[in-house]
């Protein structure tokens, strides 16, 4: 799909920011870029997130085909979350966000 006008481009930017924006989604995705994680691993890493919020965010990311839920073991049930093949394409964007964020912090927190 090719962008044909400015409004369409702005809509696409909004779509992307909806996926990686907010308090938790970008962090969840950044952690899943490294390797698959179990629910409790993510909950521990994201220490202030509630279980219901983590569940809601993971379900959203599953619905949009970025994350997949995989049952690793039946008894006791062990579930892990990983990026889908499509979701792996977000790794480059996360890397760019981190690089830009580091440059931005240098400017904002620069000592006078």
CNS distance restraints for C-alpha pairs under 8 A (distance, minus, plus):
assign (resid   3 and name CA) (resid   8 and name CA) 6.16 0.50 0.50
assign (resid   3 and name CA) (resid   9 and name CA) 5.94 0.50 0.50
assign (resid   4 and name CA) (resid   8 and name CA) 6.80 0.50 0.50
assign (resid   4 and name CA) (resid   9 and name CA) 7.90 0.50 0.50
assign (resid   5 and name CA) (resid   9 and name CA) 6.54 0.50 0.50
assign (resid   6 and name CA) (resid  10 and name CA) 6.21 0.50 0.50
assign (resid   7 and name CA) (resid  11 and name CA) 6.21 0.50 0.50
assign (resid   8 and name CA) (resid  12 and name CA) 6.34 0.50 0.50
assign (resid   9 and name CA) (resid  13 and name CA) 6.30 0.50 0.50
assign (resid  10 and name CA) (resid  14 and name CA) 6.24 0.50 0.50
assign (resid  11 and name CA) (resid  15 and name CA) 6.24 0.50 0.50
assign (resid  12 and name CA) (resid  16 and name CA) 6.31 0.50 0.50
assign (resid  13 and name CA) (resid  17 and name CA) 6.14 0.50 0.50
assign (resid  14 and name CA) (resid  18 and name CA) 6.04 0.50 0.50
assign (resid  15 and name CA) (resid  19 and name CA) 6.58 0.50 0.50
assign (resid  16 and name CA) (resid  20 and name CA) 6.39 0.50 0.50
assign (resid  16 and name CA) (resid  21 and name CA) 7.89 0.50 0.50
assign (resid  17 and name CA) (resid  21 and name CA) 4.84 0.50 0.50
assign (resid  18 and name CA) (resid  22 and name CA) 7.31 0.50 0.50
assign (resid  19 and name CA) (resid  25 and name CA) 6.71 0.50 0.50
assign (resid  19 and name CA) (resid  26 and name CA) 7.52 0.50 0.50
assign (resid  19 and name CA) (resid  61 and name CA) 7.79 0.50 0.50
assign (resid  20 and name CA) (resid  25 and name CA) 5.39 0.50 0.50
assign (resid  20 and name CA) (resid  26 and name CA) 4.37 0.50 0.50
assign (resid  20 and name CA) (resid  29 and name CA) 7.64 0.50 0.50
assign (resid  21 and name CA) (resid  25 and name CA) 6.33 0.50 0.50
assign (resid  21 and name CA) (resid  26 and name CA) 5.96 0.50 0.50
assign (resid  22 and name CA) (resid  26 and name CA) 7.27 0.50 0.50
assign (resid  23 and name CA) (resid  27 and name CA) 7.67 0.50 0.50
assign (resid  24 and name CA) (resid  28 and name CA) 6.09 0.50 0.50
assign (resid  24 and name CA) (resid  49 and name CA) 7.88 0.50 0.50
assign (resid  24 and name CA) (resid  57 and name CA) 7.54 0.50 0.50
assign (resid  25 and name CA) (resid  29 and name CA) 6.10 0.50 0.50
assign (resid  25 and name CA) (resid  57 and name CA) 6.54 0.50 0.50
assign (resid  26 and name CA) (resid  30 and name CA) 6.02 0.50 0.50
assign (resid  26 and name CA) (resid  94 and name CA) 7.84 0.50 0.50
assign (resid  27 and name CA) (resid  31 and name CA) 6.25 0.50 0.50
assign (resid  27 and name CA) (resid  46 and name CA) 7.96 0.50 0.50
assign (resid  28 and name CA) (resid  32 and name CA) 6.26 0.50 0.50
assign (resid  28 and name CA) (resid  42 and name CA) 7.34 0.50 0.50
assign (resid  29 and name CA) (resid  33 and name CA) 6.16 0.50 0.50
assign (resid  29 and name CA) (resid  83 and name CA) 7.89 0.50 0.50
assign (resid  30 and name CA) (resid  34 and name CA) 7.34 0.50 0.50
assign (resid  30 and name CA) (resid  91 and name CA) 7.66 0.50 0.50
assign (resid  30 and name CA) (resid  94 and name CA) 6.48 0.50 0.50
assign (resid  31 and name CA) (resid  35 and name CA) 7.37 0.50 0.50
assign (resid  31 and name CA) (resid  37 and name CA) 7.99 0.50 0.50
assign (resid  31 and name CA) (resid  42 and name CA) 7.86 0.50 0.50
assign (resid  32 and name CA) (resid  36 and name CA) 5.60 0.50 0.50
assign (resid  32 and name CA) (resid  37 and name CA) 6.58 0.50 0.50
assign (resid  32 and name CA) (resid  81 and name CA) 7.57 0.50 0.50
assign (resid  32 and name CA) (resid  82 and name CA) 5.95 0.50 0.50
assign (resid  32 and name CA) (resid  83 and name CA) 6.39 0.50 0.50
assign (resid  33 and name CA) (resid  83 and name CA) 7.10 0.50 0.50
assign (resid  33 and name CA) (resid  88 and name CA) 7.18 0.50 0.50
assign (resid  33 and name CA) (resid  91 and name CA) 6.10 0.50 0.50
assign (resid  35 and name CA) (resid  82 and name CA) 6.92 0.50 0.50
assign (resid  36 and name CA) (resid  80 and name CA) 6.21 0.50 0.50
assign (resid  36 and name CA) (resid  81 and name CA) 5.43 0.50 0.50
assign (resid  36 and name CA) (resid  82 and name CA) 4.43 0.50 0.50
assign (resid  36 and name CA) (resid  83 and name CA) 7.41 0.50 0.50
assign (resid  37 and name CA) (resid  41 and name CA) 5.98 0.50 0.50
assign (resid  37 and name CA) (resid  42 and name CA) 6.39 0.50 0.50
assign (resid  37 and name CA) (resid  80 and name CA) 5.28 0.50 0.50
assign (resid  37 and name CA) (resid  81 and name CA) 5.40 0.50 0.50
assign (resid  37 and name CA) (resid  82 and name CA) 6.70 0.50 0.50
assign (resid  38 and name CA) (resid  42 and name CA) 6.43 0.50 0.50
assign (resid  38 and name CA) (resid  78 and name CA) 7.51 0.50 0.50
assign (resid  38 and name CA) (resid  79 and name CA) 5.89 0.50 0.50
assign (resid  38 and name CA) (resid  80 and name CA) 4.14 0.50 0.50
assign (resid  38 and name CA) (resid  81 and name CA) 6.02 0.50 0.50
assign (resid  39 and name CA) (resid  43 and name CA) 6.20 0.50 0.50
assign (resid  39 and name CA) (resid  79 and name CA) 7.10 0.50 0.50
assign (resid  39 and name CA) (resid  80 and name CA) 6.50 0.50 0.50
assign (resid  39 and name CA) (resid  81 and name CA) 7.24 0.50 0.50
assign (resid  40 and name CA) (resid  44 and name CA) 6.03 0.50 0.50
assign (resid  41 and name CA) (resid  45 and name CA) 6.17 0.50 0.50
assign (resid  42 and name CA) (resid  46 and name CA) 5.93 0.50 0.50
assign (resid  43 and name CA) (resid  47 and name CA) 6.00 0.50 0.50
assign (resid  43 and name CA) (resid  49 and name CA) 6.54 0.50 0.50
assign (resid  43 and name CA) (resid  50 and name CA) 7.59 0.50 0.50
assign (resid  43 and name CA) (resid  51 and name CA) 7.09 0.50 0.50
assign (resid  43 and name CA) (resid  54 and name CA) 7.27 0.50 0.50
assign (resid  49 and name CA) (resid  53 and name CA) 6.48 0.50 0.50
assign (resid  49 and name CA) (resid  54 and name CA) 6.46 0.50 0.50
assign (resid  50 and name CA) (resid  54 and name CA) 6.22 0.50 0.50
assign (resid  51 and name CA) (resid  55 and name CA) 6.06 0.50 0.50
assign (resid  52 and name CA) (resid  56 and name CA) 6.10 0.50 0.50
assign (resid  53 and name CA) (resid  57 and name CA) 6.10 0.50 0.50
assign (resid  54 and name CA) (resid  58 and name CA) 6.04 0.50 0.50
assign (resid  55 and name CA) (resid  59 and name CA) 6.09 0.50 0.50
assign (resid  56 and name CA) (resid  60 and name CA) 6.24 0.50 0.50
assign (resid  57 and name CA) (resid  61 and name CA) 6.24 0.50 0.50
assign (resid  58 and name CA) (resid  62 and name CA) 6.09 0.50 0.50
assign (resid  58 and name CA) (resid  67 and name CA) 7.25 0.50 0.50
assign (resid  59 and name CA) (resid  63 and name CA) 6.05 0.50 0.50
assign (resid  60 and name CA) (resid  64 and name CA) 6.41 0.50 0.50
assign (resid  61 and name CA) (resid  65 and name CA) 6.34 0.50 0.50
assign (resid  61 and name CA) (resid  66 and name CA) 5.33 0.50 0.50
assign (resid  61 and name CA) (resid  67 and name CA) 5.36 0.50 0.50
assign (resid  62 and name CA) (resid  66 and name CA) 5.87 0.50 0.50
assign (resid  62 and name CA) (resid  67 and name CA) 4.74 0.50 0.50
assign (resid  62 and name CA) (resid  68 and name CA) 5.53 0.50 0.50
assign (resid  62 and name CA) (resid  69 and name CA) 7.42 0.50 0.50
assign (resid  65 and name CA) (resid  84 and name CA) 6.76 0.50 0.50
assign (resid  65 and name CA) (resid  86 and name CA) 7.07 0.50 0.50
assign (resid  65 and name CA) (resid  87 and name CA) 6.94 0.50 0.50
assign (resid  66 and name CA) (resid  83 and name CA) 5.83 0.50 0.50
assign (resid  66 and name CA) (resid  84 and name CA) 5.52 0.50 0.50
assign (resid  66 and name CA) (resid  85 and name CA) 7.97 0.50 0.50
assign (resid  66 and name CA) (resid  86 and name CA) 6.17 0.50 0.50
assign (resid  66 and name CA) (resid  87 and name CA) 4.05 0.50 0.50
assign (resid  66 and name CA) (resid  88 and name CA) 7.73 0.50 0.50
assign (resid  67 and name CA) (resid  81 and name CA) 6.58 0.50 0.50
assign (resid  67 and name CA) (resid  82 and name CA) 5.53 0.50 0.50
assign (resid  67 and name CA) (resid  83 and name CA) 4.43 0.50 0.50
assign (resid  67 and name CA) (resid  84 and name CA) 5.26 0.50 0.50
assign (resid  67 and name CA) (resid  87 and name CA) 6.24 0.50 0.50
assign (resid  68 and name CA) (resid  81 and name CA) 5.70 0.50 0.50
assign (resid  68 and name CA) (resid  82 and name CA) 5.53 0.50 0.50
assign (resid  68 and name CA) (resid  83 and name CA) 6.14 0.50 0.50
assign (resid  68 and name CA) (resid  84 and name CA) 5.80 0.50 0.50
assign (resid  69 and name CA) (resid  79 and name CA) 6.70 0.50 0.50
assign (resid  69 and name CA) (resid  80 and name CA) 5.92 0.50 0.50
assign (resid  69 and name CA) (resid  81 and name CA) 4.74 0.50 0.50
assign (resid  69 and name CA) (resid  82 and name CA) 6.76 0.50 0.50
assign (resid  70 and name CA) (resid  79 and name CA) 5.55 0.50 0.50
assign (resid  70 and name CA) (resid  80 and name CA) 5.32 0.50 0.50
assign (resid  70 and name CA) (resid  81 and name CA) 6.17 0.50 0.50
assign (resid  70 and name CA) (resid  82 and name CA) 7.72 0.50 0.50
assign (resid  71 and name CA) (resid  77 and name CA) 7.13 0.50 0.50
assign (resid  71 and name CA) (resid  78 and name CA) 5.89 0.50 0.50
assign (resid  71 and name CA) (resid  79 and name CA) 4.44 0.50 0.50
assign (resid  71 and name CA) (resid  80 and name CA) 6.47 0.50 0.50
assign (resid  72 and name CA) (resid  77 and name CA) 7.50 0.50 0.50
assign (resid  72 and name CA) (resid  78 and name CA) 5.40 0.50 0.50
assign (resid  72 and name CA) (resid  79 and name CA) 5.62 0.50 0.50
assign (resid  72 and name CA) (resid  80 and name CA) 6.79 0.50 0.50
assign (resid  73 and name CA) (resid  77 and name CA) 5.29 0.50 0.50
assign (resid  73 and name CA) (resid  78 and name CA) 4.98 0.50 0.50
assign (resid  73 and name CA) (resid  79 and name CA) 7.23 0.50 0.50
assign (resid  74 and name CA) (resid  78 and name CA) 6.60 0.50 0.50
assign (resid  83 and name CA) (resid  87 and name CA) 4.87 0.50 0.50
assign (resid  83 and name CA) (resid  88 and name CA) 5.62 0.50 0.50
assign (resid  84 and name CA) (resid  88 and name CA) 6.14 0.50 0.50
assign (resid  85 and name CA) (resid  89 and name CA) 7.26 0.50 0.50
assign (resid  86 and name CA) (resid  90 and name CA) 7.87 0.50 0.50
assign (resid  87 and name CA) (resid  91 and name CA) 7.84 0.50 0.50
assign (resid  89 and name CA) (resid  93 and name CA) 7.80 0.50 0.50
assign (resid  90 and name CA) (resid  94 and name CA) 6.24 0.50 0.50
assign (resid  91 and name CA) (resid  95 and name CA) 6.17 0.50 0.50
assign (resid  92 and name CA) (resid  96 and name CA) 6.27 0.50 0.50
assign (resid  93 and name CA) (resid  97 and name CA) 6.16 0.50 0.50
assign (resid  94 and name CA) (resid  98 and name CA) 6.19 0.50 0.50
assign (resid  95 and name CA) (resid  99 and name CA) 6.23 0.50 0.50
assign (resid  96 and name CA) (resid 100 and name CA) 6.06 0.50 0.50
assign (resid  97 and name CA) (resid 101 and name CA) 5.89 0.50 0.50
assign (resid  98 and name CA) (resid 102 and name CA) 6.17 0.50 0.50
assign (resid  99 and name CA) (resid 103 and name CA) 6.46 0.50 0.50
assign (resid 100 and name CA) (resid 104 and name CA) 6.06 0.50 0.50
assign (resid 101 and name CA) (resid 105 and name CA) 6.06 0.50 0.50
assign (resid 102 and name CA) (resid 106 and name CA) 6.39 0.50 0.50
assign (resid 103 and name CA) (resid 107 and name CA) 6.60 0.50 0.50
assign (resid 104 and name CA) (resid 108 and name CA) 6.14 0.50 0.50
assign (resid 105 and name CA) (resid 109 and name CA) 5.58 0.50 0.50
assign (resid 105 and name CA) (resid 110 and name CA) 7.67 0.50 0.50
assign (resid 106 and name CA) (resid 110 and name CA) 5.44 0.50 0.50
